[in-house]
Structures are given as structure tokens and as C-alpha cells.
Amino acid sequence: MYGVKRGIKAPGEFGFMDMSGLALSGSAGIIAAIVADYQQKGEAAALFKLNEWVVQLGSLVGFTEIPLWMVVIGLTVVGAGSVFYFQPITRQGAFAQGFGLLAVLLTMTPPNLASGIEGINDNLPGLSSIATREASAEPRIFNAAFRQDEARVFLAQNEEEAAKYDVHLKIVYPEGIRGDIKTLVRRGAIRGRLHNEQTDETFNLFRATEGATIRREGDTLIFHVGVPARANTARLWVRLETIGYTIEEQSAEATLGEALEWTVEMQPSNIPLQIQRLGRSYWF
């Protein structure tokens, strides 16, 4: 019976209201830890990584549309249920126990970081056959082995220059961009991720490595980037978040040796990003 471990109350002295209050306090501690993590880490918050893991588990049973609010509810239920195991005797203790429980969980969860986008090497026009590579005066950097209509790319000599899809992404903001891009990125008011479904790699559109081209032309952002390739074609995804606009998630197919001309037009919205994010499934 609840309370036996503590030796404070006799079995049965904890009533329904006592346990409900402690459970709510434990849940409040969980929520406080979630808010602290989200406010401190922003886009890198472990909550998004937990959402990704939950989606991966759900995909095993065919359930992939798991929005962020479901993860928050699940963690809150864990906080409420944990008081029956740890058995705190005060609401303050239940709150601290819930907060500490999630703090440990978030510490064990890696930050939701993504690599910076890369440039495209113009000297790598796409797949080259083994015969072409051998006939060339200077050996090619990679060659292709074709099997069941899929070309898998292997590095032959220079591991630093792998094959890449050439992506020309244009983001159009019909009602303009509200402020300086660097300031918006720092505030978390504009975010963007590019995901390669074939390799399961994710890139941060607003973290560029050397060679990547990002420029602003009026109310349009233009990205010329390279996405590491392991096959002749791959499905690429983007998720774009900007204050004053609906969160967009779209996909396109990229092919080696061909520039992917990709235009995304953002849709104006008065719903705050924090509320929109709760309804999204952060699977990458």
C-alpha cells in the first residue's frame, strides 16, 4: 500500500485525493523540466529527439504520425505514475521527483543536433562508370556498381569528396521575412532542416559549411547546397519553420548529375510557432 515504504502513514491512510495531488505534482515537475529543456536548448532540445525515437518505434507497428504533443502527454503520464513507485510523502517532494526523473531522462538523450549543409563540388558531375574511370587520364573519385536498377556510390580514392546531389532550394515568403535572418535564427523564429531519406542524414539549413551558398533576394531565400549521396536517386525532405507562416514539410526526388530545382512557397499563418510545433511529428 502507498506510504508503507516511508513509514510515515499506516497502510490505507493515503486517500484518493492525496495520491491525485502527488501525481499532479509529479506531472508538474515533468512539465517544468520539459519547458526548461526547450527554453535552454531550442531546436536542439532533447524533446525533439524523443519524438524522433517514438516515431521510429511506432513505425514498427505502422504508426508514424506521432505529433509532439503526444510525447509531452506520455512524459506527463510517466511523471504521474512514477509517484507510485518512488512514493514521495509531500507534493514538493513529488514535484522534485518528477523534475529530477525527466532531468535524468533528458541528460541521457543526445541533443537534437543536425550537421551543417555542404557545398556541391562542380568537379563531380554525377555517376561515372568503371570503364570511364579507368579510361580517364586522372582516376575518378568514385565509381558506381549497378544492381537491381539502383546505383550505389563508393569512394575510390578521395574520401573527402563523396558524390553529392546538387540541390537548388528556393523558399518564397509572400508576406515578407519579419526581420534580420541572423537575428531570427538566434531567436529560434526561423528554422530549416533537410533530410536524406535514403541515408537517414539530417542537415541544418541555417548552418552552412564551406562551399554552401545561402543568399537572400528580397523576400526569398536561396540555397545552393550539396547533399551526400549513396545512390543514384534519393527522396529528400525539408521542414521549414518561420514566424508568421505555417510549418511546411515537403519532399522531392534528387538525382546525381542533375540539379534539383526545388521551390517552396510558405503559407502565412497567425498561429504561434510554439503551438504549431506541438501538432507536428518531428521524425527528422
VENNORQUI-V696462 format. One record per residue. N is the residue number from 1. RES is the residue in three letters. SS is DSSP state (~ for helix, > for strand, _ for the rest). OMEGA is omega in whole degrees, -180 to 180 (999 if undefined). NEAR is the number of other ideal C-beta (glycine too) atoms within 12 Angstrom. Layout:
# VENNORQUI-V696462
n & res & ss & omega & near
N & RES & SS & OMEGA & NEAR
N & RES & SS & OMEGA & NEAR
This chain:
# VENNORQUI-V696462
n & res & ss & omega & near
1 & MET & _ & -177 & 16
2 & TYR & _ & 178 & 27
3 & GLY & _ & -178 & 23
4 & VAL & _ & -177 & 16
5 & LYS & _ & -175 & 17
6 & ARG & _ & -180 & 20
7 & GLY & _ & -178 & 11
8 & ILE & _ & -179 & 17
9 & LYS & _ & 178 & 19
10 & ALA & _ & 179 & 12
11 & PRO & _ & 178 & 13
12 & GLY & _ & -178 & 13
13 & GLU & _ & 175 & 16
14 & PHE & _ & -179 & 28
15 & GLY & _ & -178 & 14
16 & PHE & ~ & -179 & 11
17 & MET & ~ & 178 & 11
18 & ASP & ~ & -177 & 26
19 & MET & ~ & 178 & 27
20 & SER & ~ & 179 & 19
21 & GLY & ~ & 178 & 24
22 & LEU & ~ & 179 & 38
23 & ALA & ~ & 178 & 34
24 & LEU & ~ & 178 & 23
25 & SER & ~ & 176 & 32
26 & GLY & ~ & 177 & 41
27 & SER & ~ & 179 & 34
28 & ALA & ~ & 177 & 27
29 & GLY & ~ & 177 & 37
30 & ILE & ~ & -178 & 41
31 & ILE & ~ & 179 & 27
32 & ALA & ~ & 179 & 27
33 & ALA & ~ & 177 & 36
34 & ILE & ~ & -180 & 39
35 & VAL & ~ & 179 & 22
36 & ALA & ~ & 179 & 19
37 & ASP & ~ & -177 & 32
38 & TYR & ~ & -178 & 31
39 & GLN & ~ & -177 & 16
40 & GLN & ~ & -173 & 18
41 & LYS & ~ & 178 & 23
42 & GLY & ~ & -177 & 26
43 & GLU & ~ & -179 & 35
44 & ALA & ~ & -178 & 24
45 & ALA & _ & -179 & 33
46 & ALA & ~ & 180 & 33
47 & LEU & ~ & 179 & 41
48 & PHE & ~ & 177 & 41
49 & LYS & ~ & 176 & 30
50 & LEU & ~ & 177 & 33
51 & ASN & ~ & 179 & 37
52 & GLU & ~ & 180 & 34
53 & TRP & ~ & -180 & 25
54 & VAL & ~ & 178 & 31
55 & VAL & ~ & 179 & 27
56 & GLN & ~ & 177 & 20
57 & LEU & ~ & 180 & 18
58 & GLY & ~ & -180 & 21
59 & SER & ~ & 179 & 16
60 & LEU & _ & 179 & 11
61 & VAL & _ & 176 & 11
62 & GLY & _ & -179 & 10
63 & PHE & _ & -175 & 16
64 & THR & _ & -180 & 20
65 & GLU & _ & -179 & 19
66 & ILE & _ & -178 & 28
67 & PRO & _ & -176 & 27
68 & LEU & ~ & -177 & 34
69 & TRP & ~ & 177 & 24
70 & MET & ~ & 178 & 25
71 & VAL & ~ & 179 & 38
72 & VAL & ~ & 178 & 33
73 & ILE & ~ & 180 & 21
74 & GLY & ~ & 179 & 27
75 & LEU & ~ & 178 & 38
76 & THR & ~ & 177 & 29
77 & VAL & ~ & 177 & 21
78 & VAL & ~ & 179 & 30
79 & GLY & ~ & 179 & 39
80 & ALA & ~ & -178 & 31
81 & GLY & ~ & -176 & 23
82 & SER & ~ & -179 & 32
83 & VAL & ~ & 180 & 39
84 & PHE & ~ & 176 & 25
85 & TYR & ~ & -177 & 19
86 & PHE & ~ & 176 & 26
87 & GLN & _ & 172 & 27
88 & PRO & _ & -176 & 34
89 & ILE & _ & 176 & 26
90 & THR & _ & 179 & 21
91 & ARG & ~ & 176 & 24
92 & GLN & ~ & 178 & 17
93 & GLY & ~ & 178 & 23
94 & ALA & ~ & 178 & 37
95 & PHE & ~ & -180 & 30
96 & ALA & ~ & 179 & 27
97 & GLN & ~ & 178 & 36
98 & GLY & ~ & 179 & 39
99 & PHE & ~ & -179 & 31
100 & GLY & ~ & 180 & 23
101 & LEU & ~ & -180 & 32
102 & LEU & ~ & 177 & 38
103 & ALA & ~ & 177 & 24
104 & VAL & ~ & -180 & 19
105 & LEU & ~ & -179 & 26
106 & LEU & ~ & 178 & 31
107 & THR & ~ & 180 & 15
108 & MET & ~ & -179 & 14
109 & THR & _ & 180 & 28
110 & PRO & _ & 178 & 17
111 & PRO & _ & -177 & 21
112 & ASN & _ & -178 & 29
113 & LEU & _ & 177 & 21
114 & ALA & _ & 180 & 29
115 & SER & > & 175 & 23
116 & GLY & > & 179 & 25
117 & ILE & > & -175 & 37
118 & GLU & > & 175 & 36
119 & GLY & _ & 177 & 26
120 & ILE & _ & 179 & 35
121 & ASN & _ & -177 & 25
122 & ASP & _ & 179 & 16
123 & ASN & _ & 179 & 18
124 & LEU & _ & -175 & 30
125 & PRO & _ & -179 & 20
126 & GLY & _ & -179 & 31
127 & LEU & _ & 173 & 32
128 & SER & _ & -178 & 29
129 & SER & _ & 180 & 17
130 & ILE & ~ & -179 & 19
131 & ALA & ~ & 179 & 11
132 & THR & ~ & -179 & 18
133 & ARG & ~ & -178 & 21
134 & GLU & ~ & -179 & 14
135 & ALA & ~ & -177 & 13
136 & SER & _ & 178 & 16
137 & ALA & _ & 177 & 8
138 & GLU & _ & -177 & 14
139 & PRO & _ & 177 & 17
140 & ARG & _ & 180 & 29
141 & ILE & _ & -180 & 27
142 & PHE & > & 174 & 36
143 & ASN & > & -176 & 26
144 & ALA & > & 173 & 29
145 & ALA & > & -176 & 20
146 & PHE & > & 179 & 16
147 & ARG & > & 180 & 10
148 & GLN & _ & 176 & 9
149 & ASP & _ & 177 & 9
150 & GLU & > & 179 & 18
151 & ALA & > & 178 & 28
152 & ARG & > & -172 & 24
153 & VAL & > & 179 & 33
154 & PHE & > & 174 & 24
155 & LEU & > & -179 & 21
156 & ALA & _ & -175 & 23
157 & GLN & _ & -172 & 16
158 & ASN & _ & -176 & 17
159 & GLU & _ & -178 & 12
160 & GLU & _ & -176 & 15
161 & GLU & _ & 179 & 24
162 & ALA & _ & 178 & 26
163 & ALA & _ & -179 & 41
164 & LYS & > & 171 & 44
165 & TYR & > & 180 & 45
166 & ASP & > & -175 & 34
167 & VAL & > & 175 & 42
168 & HIS & > & -176 & 28
169 & LEU & > & 179 & 39
170 & LYS & > & 180 & 28
171 & ILE & > & -175 & 38
172 & VAL & > & 178 & 26
173 & TYR & > & -174 & 31
174 & PRO & _ & -179 & 19
175 & GLU & _ & 175 & 18
176 & GLY & _ & 178 & 18
177 & ILE & _ & -172 & 29
178 & ARG & _ & 175 & 20
179 & GLY & _ & 179 & 18
180 & ASP & _ & -176 & 13
181 & ILE & ~ & -178 & 27
182 & LYS & ~ & 179 & 14
183 & THR & ~ & 179 & 15
184 & LEU & ~ & 179 & 25
185 & VAL & ~ & -179 & 26
186 & ARG & ~ & 180 & 15
187 & ARG & ~ & -177 & 20
188 & GLY & _ & -178 & 26
189 & ALA & _ & 174 & 26
190 & ILE & > & -179 & 34
191 & ARG & > & 178 & 38
192 & GLY & > & 178 & 41
193 & ARG & > & 178 & 39
194 & LEU & > & -174 & 47
195 & HIS & > & 175 & 34
196 & ASN & > & -177 & 36
197 & GLU & _ & -176 & 24
198 & GLN & _ & -179 & 27
199 & THR & _ & -179 & 26
200 & ASP & _ & 177 & 19
201 & GLU & > & -180 & 27
202 & THR & > & -177 & 32
203 & PHE & > & 178 & 37
204 & ASN & > & -177 & 34
205 & LEU & > & -177 & 42
206 & PHE & > & 169 & 33
207 & ARG & > & -174 & 25
208 & ALA & > & 172 & 26
209 & THR & _ & -178 & 20
210 & GLU & _ & 178 & 15
211 & GLY & _ & 179 & 22
212 & ALA & _ & -178 & 31
213 & THR & > & 176 & 24
214 & ILE & > & 178 & 32
215 & ARG & > & 180 & 18
216 & ARG & > & 176 & 23
217 & GLU & > & -177 & 14
218 & GLY & _ & -180 & 14
219 & ASP & _ & 180 & 22
220 & THR & > & 174 & 22
221 & LEU & > & -177 & 35
222 & ILE & > & -180 & 24
223 & PHE & > & 170 & 41
224 & HIS & > & -172 & 29
225 & VAL & > & 175 & 43
226 & GLY & > & 179 & 39
227 & VAL & > & -179 & 46
228 & PRO & > & -175 & 38
229 & ALA & _ & 174 & 40
230 & ARG & _ & 180 & 29
231 & ALA & > & -179 & 32
232 & ASN & _ & 178 & 28
233 & THR & > & 178 & 28
234 & ALA & > & 175 & 33
235 & ARG & > & 179 & 23
236 & LEU & > & 179 & 43
237 & TRP & > & 171 & 34
238 & VAL & > & 171 & 39
239 & ARG & > & -174 & 34
240 & LEU & > & -180 & 38
241 & GLU & > & 180 & 38
242 & THR & > & 180 & 39
243 & ILE & _ & -179 & 32
244 & GLY & _ & -178 & 26
245 & TYR & > & 176 & 33
246 & THR & _ & 176 & 29
247 & ILE & _ & -179 & 34
248 & GLU & > & 174 & 29
249 & GLU & > & -176 & 28
250 & GLN & > & 180 & 25
251 & SER & > & 177 & 21
252 & ALA & > & -179 & 29
253 & GLU & > & 179 & 22
254 & ALA & > & 180 & 40
255 & THR & > & 177 & 27
256 & LEU & _ & 178 & 35
257 & GLY & _ & 179 & 23
258 & GLU & _ & 178 & 22
259 & ALA & _ & 177 & 23
260 & LEU & > & 177 & 33
261 & GLU & > & -169 & 17
262 & TRP & > & 180 & 32
263 & THR & > & 177 & 21
264 & VAL & > & 177 & 36
265 & GLU & > & -178 & 21
266 & MET & > & -180 & 32
267 & GLN & _ & -180 & 21
268 & PRO & > & 180 & 20
269 & SER & _ & 177 & 21
270 & ASN & _ & -179 & 13
271 & ILE & _ & 180 & 19
272 & PRO & _ & -179 & 18
273 & LEU & ~ & -178 & 30
274 & GLN & ~ & 179 & 22
275 & ILE & ~ & 178 & 16
276 & GLN & ~ & -177 & 28
277 & ARG & ~ & 180 & 31
278 & LEU & ~ & -179 & 24
279 & GLY & _ & -179 & 24
280 & ARG & _ & 174 & 33
281 & SER & _ & -178 & 28
282 & TYR & _ & -179 & 41
283 & TRP & _ & 171 & 32
284 & PHE & _ & 999 & 33
